[in-house]
Amino acid sequence: MEVPLSSKRRVHVFDCFACAIHRTAPLCEHCRVQIIGQGVEADGHLHCGAHCSRAEGRPGIIDKA
């Protein structure tokens, strides 16, 4: 089954979810892990969680369980 995915005004078609993640998931600006699901954004910068955000000098982000 092919799944269309829209990203940045472009449509991509993938035959598996893993390929879609590899091609379109943003990277954490601190640890470079692909952000799947929730991440955090502070001052226009993307991070996988509060720890990486604080490590980059953006304090105020708190992870919630």
Backbone hydrogen bonds in HBPLUS format (Angstrom, degrees):
<---DONOR---> <-ACCEPTOR-->    atom                        ^
c    i                          cat <-CA-CA->   ^        H-A-AA   ^      H-
h    n   atom  resd res      DA  || num        DHA   H-A  angle D-A-AA Bond
n    s   type  num  typ     dist DA aas  dist angle  dist       angle   num
A0003-VAL N   A0014-PHE O   2.72 MM  11  5.33 164.8  1.75 159.1 163.4     1
A0014-PHE N   A0003-VAL O   3.06 MM  11  5.33 167.9  2.07 137.2 138.6     2
A0005-LEU N   A0012-HIS O   2.71 MM   7  5.19 156.1  1.77 156.1 161.7     3
A0012-HIS N   A0005-LEU O   2.79 MM   7  5.19 171.9  1.80 153.8 156.2     4
A0007-SER N   A0010-ARG O   2.82 MM   3  5.33 166.6  1.83 159.5 163.4     5
A0010-ARG N   A0007-SER O   2.94 MM   3  5.33 152.1  2.02 113.1 122.1     6
A0020-ALA N   A0016-CYS O   3.29 MM   4  6.64 153.6  2.36 144.3 151.6     7
A0021-ILE N   A0017-PHE O   2.96 MM   4  6.29 157.8  2.01 155.9 161.5     8
A0022-HIS N   A0018-ALA O   3.02 MM   4  6.21 169.6  2.03 149.6 152.5     9
A0023-ARG N   A0019-CYS O   3.06 MM   4  6.20 152.3  2.14 145.5 152.1    10
A0024-THR N   A0020-ALA O   2.94 MM   4  5.94 155.0  2.01 151.3 157.5    11
A0025-ALA N   A0021-ILE O   3.00 MM   4  5.08 163.4  2.03 138.2 141.3    12
A0035-ILE N   A0026-PRO O   2.77 MM   9  5.61 170.3  1.78 167.6 170.1    13
A0028-CYS N   A0033-VAL O   2.86 MM   5  5.42 158.5  1.91 150.7 157.2    14
A0032-ARG N   A0028-CYS O   2.99 MM   4  4.61 135.2  2.19 121.7 130.9    15
A0029-GLU N   A0046-LEU O   3.02 MM  17  6.07 168.2  2.04 156.3 156.9    16
A0040-VAL N   A0047-HIS O   2.82 MM   7  5.29 168.2  1.83 153.2 155.8    17
A0047-HIS N   A0040-VAL O   2.87 MM   7  5.29 155.6  1.93 158.9 162.4    18
A0042-ALA N   A0045-HIS O   2.96 MM   3  5.27 155.7  2.02 146.5 151.4    19
A0045-HIS N   A0042-ALA O   2.93 MM   3  5.27 159.9  1.97 115.3 121.9    20
A0053-SER N   A0049-GLY O   3.18 MM   4  6.42 154.7  2.25 146.7 154.4    21
A0054-ARG N   A0050-ALA O   2.84 MM   4  6.06 164.1  1.87 159.7 162.3    22
A0055-ALA N   A0051-HIS O   2.95 MM   4  6.15 153.4  2.02 144.9 153.1    23
A0056-GLU N   A0052-CYS O   3.14 MM   4  6.32 130.2  2.40 137.1 148.0    24
A0056-GLU N   A0053-SER O   3.21 MM   3  5.28 138.8  2.39  96.8 108.0    25
A0058-ARG N   A0053-SER O   3.02 MM   5  5.37 152.6  2.09 143.3 143.7    26
A0057-GLY N   A0054-ARG O   2.90 MM   3  5.06 159.9  1.94 113.0 115.2    27
